[in-house]
Amino acid sequence: MQKPKLEREKLKDIILYVVSRVERPFDLGAVKLHKILWFTDLALMYRAGTTACGETFIKKPRGPWGSHVDKAIKALEKEGRLVEKPGSLAGFNQRQFFALVEPDLTRLKAIEISLLEQIIGTVCNSHTASSISELTHDDLWERTPENGVMPADCVFDGLRAPPSAEDWAWAQQPVDAETKAELDAWMAG
């Protein structure tokens, strides 16, 4: 699959959208923000064969990490659209985000907004930063070298499994007369 081109403005729109949808800033830190973007890209890849904005995710100790997200946050701050402040939750340091303006949704597709809503709800309401990080420590994370790219098209990995020895043995068996007659009738229309 060809790597999609990064849409920087759309990435900023998505980040601002996510931040604006979370009512309590302590429910969304940097870890959860990155995981929302990651899971959204996985869902979009599975459903539409594309990602939200072409972000590249790399393997970090806490799971997939968007390589352009922090630059986008800094740009949003410089533009006066978002503020990041240090905070804490349950004794852990946390980066907290505050949207200063409404997000521009013109670049976002309906499916992207719908998936973002679902994923924001799940990540922010049902997980801690640690539990959502653990969820992303899957087979792809395990086999990716540190700082290696974690492509969103990994959602298709399970669909590409080569046939097992049992599959080959079954496929090479001769077809009995009854099954052959059914296949012939089906092929005939």
Secondary structure as UniProt FT lines:
FT   HELIX           8..21
FT   HELIX           25..27
FT   HELIX           30..48
FT   STRAND          57..60
FT   TURN            61..62
FT   STRAND          63..66
FT   TURN            67..68
FT   HELIX           69..78
FT   TURN            79..80
FT   STRAND          82..89
FT   TURN            90..91
FT   STRAND          92..99
FT   TURN            106..107
FT   HELIX           110..126
FT   HELIX           129..135
FT   HELIX           139..143
FT   TURN            146..147
FT   HELIX           152..160
FT   HELIX           165..171
FT   HELIX           177..188
//
